[in-house]
Amino acid sequence: MTQSPVPPLPPPKERRRLREAASLTQAQVAARVGVSRETVRDWENGRTTPRGRRREAYAHVLVSLAEQTAQMTAEITAEITAKKSPEETEPQEATGGRDMTVGQGARERAETAVRTAVPAAVPVEDPAPPPEARPERPLSPAQAFDALYAFCAPALVRQTYLLTGRRELARESVERAFELAWQRWPEVACDPDPAGWVRATAYDFALSPWHRFRPRYRHPEPPPSDASDRALLNVLLELTPPQRRALLLYDGVGLDLPETAAETEATTPATANRLLNARAAVAARLPDLSDPTELHHRLVELASTERLRAAKPAVVRDGSERRARFWTRAAIAFTVALIGTTALTVRTAPTQYEPPVPPGETVLGVPPRVAPGPLSQKEQKLRAKLRAKMQHGPERLAPQPQ
């Protein structure tokens, strides 16, 4: 067992992943290390590298975050494994008479997660595994979805509440986002940032302008009881949705400016302008929040005052499957109706063009048809005149024999 004088750090992306998995902001990590939030942001982006005592302190913080994440994952896995039916669990005799408890497996997974997340940050012994030890099974899609939901849903509900100011809409937005994530789970599971995918979907649903036409969201909800919380929430709701979203992602969640621009599907200069305008509007109404650090703390406190609880992951998965079955059956019924209508039209339609028969009309002023008979006096005079009139023109030519 060896210990290096300067413990190595994980890659920048792994540092950010560990912080987000522990549901911590950059300001909270900076307070533990004793630096500013901008410094932690540069460390996670790979722009700068900590040195000296800051490096050691940052490494120990990452180790503690990795242990906490591994412990939470182990507890969720143990809870899911305990709920399995007796047919799914292998009998104890299949492991050679070895007593493999859930707690022991959880501890082994936690140690493996710590060694993988922060290699050589702390001295960890690697005992040789016994030959009869069987490898751990990978998590099923449902278990992985439940783990992602347990890590992201509680904080995401509070963030969505700051966007909309409505508690019920915040819970509904998060549930709809995770329902869509479960329907597209292969795509979400392979995404480099599944939490960001769900967060962007929840924000889009929460800020949809169609909610104003729903009867349940036409009237405002009761504001927070504290006067300062009410003032801050009113200022946030007076901002435009793009400004409110940029302010929450940058000063609330702790994303970097390019990441905020990418999540809001805007350019970096446009996102910077939205952020500056939002900060100026908040500072004009609440001068005490002109400092970004103080604004971040107030946003966290405002989101934490409301007791917003998300639904169970199993309920969300069942709702997603019911919704998918409903729309699938509706699409099948519509397709069958369309096919039937088309077949009936083809069967009853004429094969050639038949012009329509116009309706009969009464014609006036036409003399009746005269039947054949003797000529009248007028007709006789006309015949005599024509016969007596001399005919002019060339004589008729007749052939003559030679």
Secondary structure by P-SEA (a helix, b strand, c coil): cccccbbbbccaaaaaaaaaaacccaaaaaaaacccaaaaaaaaaccccccaaaaaaaaaaaaaaaaaaaaaaaaaaaaaaaaccccccccccccccccccaaaaaaaaaaaaaaaacccccccccccccccccccccccaaaaaaaaaaaccaaaaaaaaaacccaaaaaaaaaaaaaaaaaaaaaaaacccaaaaaaaaaaaaaacccccccccccccccccccaaaaaaaaaaaaccaaaaaaaaaaccccccaaaaaaaacccaaaaaaaaaaaaaaaaaaccccccaaaaaaaaaaaaaacccccccaaaaaaaaaaaaaaaaaaaaaaaaaaaaaaaaaaacccccccccccbbbbbcccccccccccccaaaaaaaaaaaacccccccbbbbbcc
